[in-house]
Amino acid sequence: MAKKTVASLQTSSKRLTKAIKMVKSPKSGAYTFVESVMTPELVNEWIAKK
């Protein structure tokens, strides 16, 4: 399960997006959130990757 943030981050001339996904820990079974700032073109690849 993952979600994209609605707002994009604007820094000078580059357009960046902050993506957040939930990752389940194999040891404890608890969910943690992993955040990353990247270009909008790379978001779907990053979310699909385990």
N, C-alpha and C positions, 0 to 999 in steps of 0.2 A: 504494500500500500504506500502510495506516495502522493504528494500534492505539490502543485506549483504555486508559488506566491503570485498574487495578482499584480503587484506593483513591480516595476522595473527600476533598477538603480542606475541613475545617470551620473557618469563621471567623465567630465570633459567631452571628448568626442566618441568615446566607446560606450556602447549600450550593454549593460550587464544585468543578469537576472539571478536572484537568490533562490535556489531550489532546496527543498527540505524533503527527506524521505525517512520512513520508519524502518529500522532494521532490528530483527529479532536476534537476540543473543543465543547461540547454540548451547552455552553452558547453563545459564539461569532461566532462559525462556522469557526474560524481560525485554521490552521494546525500548530502543533508544532512538533519538533523532540525529540524523547526520545532515549537516548543512554545507552548502557549497555555493560560491558565487562564480558564475561563468557566463559565456555568451548564450543568447537564447537558442542558437542552433544546436548546442551540445546538451541541452537539458534532457531531451527524450532519451538520448543514448545513456546518459548518466543514471537516469531513473531505471532504465531497463537492466542495467548492469547489477549483478549481485555483489 
